[in-house]
Amino acid sequence: MAGATDKLTVIALKKAGLGKHFDGGGLFLHVRAQGRYWRMKYTYAGKEKLLAFGVYPDVGLSEARKCREEARALLRKGVDPGLAKREHKQASKKSEEAAMNTFGVVAEEWFRTKMPSKAKTTQAKTRSILNNLVLPWIGSRPIADIEPKEVLDLLQRIETRGLNETAHRTKRLCSNVFCYAIATSRIKHDPTSNLRGALAPVVSKSHAAITDPSMMGELLRAIDGYTGSFVTCCALKLSPLLFVRPGELRQAEWTEFDLENGLWRIPADKMKMREEHLVPLPKQAIAILNELKPLTRQGRYVFPGERNLGRPMSENTVNAALRRMGFEKGTMTAHGFRAMASTRLNEMGRWSSDVIERQLAHAERNKVRAAYNRAQYLDKREDMMQAWADYLDELRELGKVVPFRRTAGGNV
């Protein structure tokens, strides 16, 4: 809207030389060597002030006049237009920063930064929790605005489904993202720190496992009689022999095996502790793998999925087979084969705990000792694994408790 005292014209603006060219109502074009700038003089609270409207010709005459009228309207309401402009600019900047720093954006950045060093299974579980349990509820929220109650609501939503341990794991994951946001100067406080004690405590449960020798014999005979998939049957047979973690077994690749020298070399990125793990193969395990080899060797995985040969078998396959054989969840699990071996080997007292723990791929807190143990215990572990396989054969065949016999050189 043009004012009654408007003086400038488009032609006059084009010809304007250095200096100030007034249009009326405080608006003027300040022509300088560096450029042409729209300004407005005004008085607020008894003080003369200056307001900038942009650069000519990017901002034309009509637009400059519109800005002037908007500023004058604010003055009539008792509002300082300069202060209002700064506040609007700050609010816009804050809004843009909030949009760039939602929980989802920060979580993705944290994932890309921190998770590549973790095992693939850990990455997959973390991704699943983020995508299914967290991001749908707070992913679009500015991370600086998230209150403890919002996080508690999503955690309690998980808890009410009976997934208490998952709720605690989700809380830790959210805390990791918030702490990353603190480290990268997005927020100053982790809202999950206010939720201590808000969730029901996790009741620790050991993986169900058969450790009684007579029942172990029954389990081994049941595995021999398994009538399902041959691939699953082989995985079942190798589980008690090698007692690796279920995820390590099902994701085994043929390129990791040296059957001629009886060694399985599991890469660090597949291991929970992020260290390469060597598994000595007893002759019984080598025989099973050689029998399976013609069926799956053409693919990547030793135990491929039934529906997709390019993927490993499902994480539930071995557990489902155990249920099919009549072993309930509270009696035996795929992970229970580790507890079975650990319990019996320690009870027998024939092998040092260091050798057993190393074969279980449990972490050694002392890094120097860990490096020594990896080199020192391989021969002893080879003897132990063969002796363990022979012991399982006797349990299977005799169906009774038998003494554990060491192979030559098996004492420690």
For each residue, the residues with C-beta under 8 A, 3 or more apart:
1: 65 66 69
2: 6 62 65
3: 6 24 25 65 68 69
4: 24
5: 24 25
6: 2 3 23 24 25 65
7: 12 22 23 24
8: 12 13 21 22 23 29 61
9: 12 13 61
10: 13 14 61
11: 14 15
12: 7 8 9 15 16 21
13: 8 9 10 16 21 29 36 56 57 61
14: 10 11
15: 11 12
16: 12 13 19 21 29 31 36
17: 31
18: 31 32 33
19: 16 30 31
20: 28 29 30 31 39
21: 8 12 13 16 28 29 30 31
22: 7 8 27 28
23: 6 7 8 27 28 29 61 64 65 68
24: 3 4 5 6 7 27
25: 3 5 6 40 68 69 72
26: 40 41 42 68 72
27: 22 23 24 38 39 40 53 64 65 68
28: 20 21 22 23 38 39 40 41
29: 8 13 16 20 21 23 36 37 38 39 56 64
30: 19 20 21 36 37 38 39
31: 16 17 18 19 20 21 36
32: 18 35 36 37
33: 18
34:
35: 32 55
36: 13 16 29 30 31 32 55 56 57
37: 29 30 32 52 54 55 56
38: 27 28 29 30 52 53 54 55 56 59 64 67
39: 20 27 28 29 30 50 51 52 53
40: 25 26 27 28 50 51 53 67 68 71
41: 26 28 48 49 50
42: 26 48 49 50 51 71 72 75 81
43: 46 47 48 49
44: 47 49 75 80 81 82
45: 80
46: 43
47: 43 44
48: 41 42 43
49: 41 42 43 44 80 82
50: 39 40 41 42 82
51: 39 40 42 71 81 82 85
52: 37 38 39
53: 27 38 39 40 59 63 64 67 68
54: 37 38 58 59 63 64 67
55: 35 36 37 38 58 59
56: 13 29 36 37 38 59 60 61 64
57: 13 36 60
58: 54 55
59: 38 53 54 55 56 63 64 67
60: 56 57 63 64
61: 8 9 10 13 23 56 64 65
62: 2 65 66
63: 53 54 59 60 66 67
64: 23 27 29 38 53 54 56 59 60 61 67 68
65: 1 2 3 6 23 27 61 62 68 69
66: 1 62 63 69 70
67: 38 40 53 54 59 63 64 70 71
68: 3 23 25 26 27 40 53 64 65 71 72
69: 1 3 25 65 66 72 73
70: 66 67 73 74 81
71: 40 42 51 67 68 74 75 81
72: 25 26 42 68 69 75 76
73: 69 70 76 77
74: 70 71 77 79 80 81 84
75: 42 44 71 72 78 79 80 81
76: 72 73
77: 73 74
78: 75
79: 74 75 83 84
80: 44 45 49 74 75 83 84
81: 42 44 51 70 71 74 75 84 85
82: 44 49 50 51 85 86
83: 79 80 86 87
84: 74 79 80 81 87 88
85: 51 81 82 88 89
86: 82 83 89 90
87: 83 84 90 91
88: 84 85 91 92
89: 85 86 92 93
90: 86 87 93 94
91: 87 88 94 95
92: 88 89 95 96
93: 89 90 96 97
94: 90 91 97 98
95: 91 92 98 99
96: 92 93 99 100
97: 93 94 100 101
98: 94 95 101 102 142 144 145
99: 95 96 102 142
100: 96 97 105
101: 97 98 105 106 142 143 144 181 186
102: 98 99 105 106 139 140 141 142 143
103: 106 107 134 135 138 139 140 141 142 143 146 177
104: 107 108 135 139 140
105: 100 101 102 108 109 143
106: 101 102 103 109 110 143 177 180 181 184 186
107: 103 104 110 111 130 134 135 139 177
108: 104 105 111 112
109: 105 106 112 113 180 184
110: 106 107 113 114 115 176 177 180
111: 107 108 114 115 126 127 130
112: 108 109 115 116
113: 109 110 180
114: 110 111 117 118 176 180
115: 110 111 112 118 122 123 126
116: 112 123
117: 114 274
118: 114 115 122 123 126 274
119: 122 123 269 270 271 272 274
120: 123 124 251 269 270
121: 124 125 247 251
122: 115 118 119 125 126 272
123: 115 116 118 119 120 126 127
124: 120 121 127 128
125: 121 122 128 129
126: 111 115 118 122 123 129 130 173
127: 111 123 124 130 131
128: 124 125 131 132 133
129: 125 126 132 133 134 166 169 170 173
130: 107 111 126 127 133 134 135 173
131: 127 128 134 135 136
132: 128 129 136
133: 128 129 130 136 154 158 166 170
134: 103 107 129 130 131 137 138 139 154 170 173 174
135: 103 104 107 130 131 138 139
136: 131 132 133 139
137: 134 150 153 154 157
138: 103 134 135 141 146 150 151 154
139: 102 103 104 107 134 135 136
140: 102 103 104
141: 102 103 138 145 146 150
142: 98 99 101 102 103 145 146
143: 101 102 103 105 106 146 177 178 181 186 187
144: 98 101 186 187
145: 98 141 142
146: 103 138 141 142 143 150 151 191
147: 150 151 191
148: 151 152 191 192 194 195
149: 152 153
150: 137 138 141 146 147 153 154 191
151: 138 146 147 148 154 155 171 174 191 192 195
152: 148 149 155 156 195 198
153: 137 149 150 156 157
154: 133 134 137 138 150 151 157 158 170
155: 151 152 158 159 167 170 171 195 198 199
156: 152 153 159 160 167 199
157: 137 153 154 160 161
158: 133 154 155 161 163 166 167 170
159: 155 156 162 163 164 167 199 200
160: 156 157
161: 157 158
162: 159
163: 158 159 166 167
164: 159 167 168 199 200 202 203
165: 168 169 202
166: 129 133 158 163 169 170
167: 155 156 158 159 163 164 170 171 199
168: 164 165 171 172 199 202
169: 129 165 166 172 173
170: 129 133 134 154 155 158 166 167 173 174
171: 151 155 167 168 174 175 192 195 199
172: 168 169 175 176
173: 126 129 130 134 169 170 176 177
174: 134 151 170 171 177 178 192
175: 171 172 178 179 190 192 193
176: 110 114 172 173 179 180
177: 103 106 107 110 143 173 174 180 181
178: 143 174 175 181 182 187 190 191 192
179: 175 176 182 183 190
180: 106 109 110 113 114 176 177 183 184
181: 101 106 143 177 178 184 186 187
182: 178 179 185 186 187 188 189 190
183: 179 180
184: 106 109 180 181
185: 182
186: 101 106 143 144 181 182
187: 143 144 178 181 182 190
188: 182
189: 182 193
190: 175 178 179 182 187 193
191: 146 147 148 150 151 178 194 195
192: 148 151 171 174 175 178 195
193: 175 189 190 196
194: 148 191
195: 148 151 152 155 171 191 192 198 199
196: 193
197:
198: 152 155 195
199: 155 156 159 164 167 168 171 195
200: 159 164
201:
202: 164 165 168
203: 164
204:
205:
206: 209 339
207: 333 335 336 338 339
208: 329 330 331 332 333 336
209: 206 332 333 335 336 337 338 339 340 343
210: 215 216 219 327 331 332 336 340
211: 215 216 339 340 343 344
212: 215 216
213: 216 217 344 395 400 401 402
214: 217 218 399 400 401
215: 210 211 212 218 219
216: 210 211 212 213 219 220 240 340 344 392 395
217: 213 214 220 221 395 396 398 399 400
218: 214 215 221 222 399
219: 210 215 216 222 223 240 327 332
220: 216 217 223 224 240 392 395 396
221: 217 218 224 225 396 399
222: 218 219 225 226 325 326 327
223: 219 220 226 233 236 237 240 325
224: 220 221 237 396
225: 221 222
226: 222 223 232 233 236 321 324 325
227:
228: 232 233 321 324
229: 232 233 306
230: 233 234 292 295
231: 234 235 292 295 296 303 304 306 313
232: 226 228 229 235 236 303 313 317 318 321
233: 223 226 228 229 230 236 237 321
234: 230 231 237 238 288 289 291 292 303
235: 231 232 238 239 249 250 303 313 317 318
236: 223 226 232 233 239 318 321 322
237: 223 224 233 234 240 241 288
238: 234 235 241 242 249 285 288 289
239: 235 236 242 243 246 249 318 334 337
240: 216 219 220 223 237 243 337 340 341 392
241: 237 238 282 284 285 288 385 388 389 392
242: 238 239 249 264 279 281 285 385
243: 239 240 337 338 340 341 342 359 360
244: 248 249 266 277 279 338 361
245: 248 249 272 335 338 361
246: 239 249 250 315 318 334 335
247: 121 250 251 270 315
248: 244 245 251 252 266 270 271 277
249: 235 238 239 242 244 245 246 252 303 318
250: 235 246 247 303 312 313 314 315 317 318
251: 120 121 247 248 270 301 312
252: 248 249 256 257 264 266 301 302 303 312
253: 256 300 301 302
254: 257 293 296 297 299 300 301 302
255: 300
256: 252 253 264 265 266 267
257: 252 254 263 264 265 281 289 302
258: 261 262 263 264 265
259: 262 281 286 289 290 293
260:
261: 258
262: 258 259 280 281 282 283 286 382
263: 257 258 278 279 280 281
264: 242 252 256 257 258 278 279 281
265: 256 257 258 276 277 278 279
266: 244 248 252 256 270 271 276 277 278 279
267: 256 270 271 276
268: 271 274 275 276
269: 119 120 274
270: 119 120 247 248 251 266 267
271: 119 248 266 267 268 274 275 276 277 361
272: 119 122 245 361
273: 361 362 363
274: 117 118 119 268 269 271
275: 268 271 361 374
276: 265 266 267 268 271
277: 244 248 265 266 271 361
278: 263 264 265 266 374 378 381
279: 242 244 263 264 265 266 359 385
280: 262 263 378 381 382 385 386
281: 242 257 259 262 263 264 285 286 289 385
282: 241 262 285 286 385 386 388 389 390
283: 262 286 287 386 389
284: 241 287 288 389 392 393
285: 238 241 242 281 282 288 289 389
286: 259 262 281 282 283 289 290
287: 283 284 290 291
288: 234 237 238 241 284 285 291 292
289: 234 238 257 259 281 285 286 292 293 302
290: 259 286 287 293
291: 234 287 288 294
292: 230 231 234 288 289 295 296 302
293: 254 259 289 290 296 297
294: 291 297
295: 230 231 292
296: 231 254 292 293 299 301 302 303 304 309
297: 254 293 294
298:
299: 254 296 304 309 310
300: 253 254 255 304 310
301: 251 252 253 254 296 304 305 309 311 312 313
302: 252 253 254 257 289 292 296
303: 231 232 234 235 249 250 252 296 312 313 317
304: 231 296 299 300 301 308 309 310 311 312 313
305: 301 308 309 311 312 313 314
306: 229 231 313
307:
308: 304 305 311
309: 296 299 301 304 305
310: 299 300 304
311: 301 304 305 308
312: 250 251 252 301 303 304 305
313: 231 232 235 250 301 303 304 305 306 317
314: 250 305 317
315: 246 247 250
316: 319 320
317: 232 235 250 303 313 314 320 321
318: 232 235 236 239 246 249 250 321 322 334
319: 316 322 323 329 333 334
320: 316 317 323 324
321: 226 228 232 233 236 317 318 324 325
322: 236 318 319 325 327 332 333 334
323: 319 320 326 327 328 329
324: 226 228 320 321
325: 222 223 226 321 322
326: 222 323
327: 210 219 222 322 323 331 332
328: 323 331 332
329: 208 319 323 333
330: 208
331: 208 210 327 328
332: 208 209 210 219 322 327 328 336
333: 207 208 209 319 322 329 336
334: 239 246 318 319 322 337
335: 207 209 245 246 338 339
336: 207 208 209 210 332 333 339 340
337: 209 239 240 243 334 340 341
338: 207 209 243 244 245 335 341 342 360
339: 206 207 209 211 335 336 342 343
340: 209 210 211 216 240 243 336 337 343 344
341: 240 243 337 338 344 345 360 388
342: 243 338 339 345 346 356 360
343: 209 211 339 340 346 347
344: 211 213 216 340 341 347 348 404
345: 341 342 348 350 351 356 384 388
346: 342 343 349 353 356
347: 343 344
348: 344 345 351 404
349: 346
350: 345 387 404 406 410 411
351: 345 348 355 356 380 384 410 412
352: 355 356 380 412
353: 346 356 357
354: 357 358 373 377
355: 351 352 358 359 377 380 381 384 412
356: 342 345 346 351 352 353 359 360 384
357: 353 354 360 362 364
358: 354 355 361 362 364 373 374 377 381
359: 243 279 355 356 377 381 384 385
360: 243 338 341 342 356 357
361: 244 245 271 272 273 275 277 358
362: 273 357 358
363: 273 370
364: 357 358 367 369 370 373
365: 370
366: 369 370
367: 364 370 371
368: 371 372
369: 364 366 372 373
370: 363 364 365 366 367 373 374
371: 367 368 374 375
372: 368 369 375 376
373: 354 358 364 369 370 376 377
374: 275 278 358 370 371 377 378
375: 371 372 378
376: 372 373 380
377: 354 355 358 359 373 374 380 381
378: 278 280 374 375 381 382
379: 382 383 409
380: 351 352 355 376 377 383 384 409 410 412
381: 278 280 355 358 359 377 378 384 385
382: 262 280 378 379 385 386
383: 379 380 386 387 406 407 408 409 410
384: 345 351 355 356 359 380 381 387 388 410
385: 241 242 279 280 281 282 359 381 382 388 389
386: 280 282 283 382 383 389 390 407
387: 350 383 384 390 391 404 405 406 407 410
388: 241 282 341 345 384 385 391 392
389: 241 282 283 284 285 385 386 392 393
390: 282 386 387 393 394 405 407
391: 387 388 394 395 402 404 405
392: 216 220 240 241 284 388 389 395 396
393: 284 389 390 396 397
394: 390 391 397 398 402
395: 213 216 217 220 391 392 398 399 400 401 402
396: 217 220 221 224 392 393 399
397: 393 394
398: 217 394 395 402
399: 214 217 218 221 395 396
400: 213 214 217 395
401: 213 214 395
402: 213 391 394 395 398
403:
404: 344 348 350 387 391
405: 387 390 391
406: 350 383 387 410 411
407: 383 386 387 390 410
408: 383
409: 379 380 383
410: 350 351 380 383 384 387 406 407
411: 350 406
412: 351 352 355 380
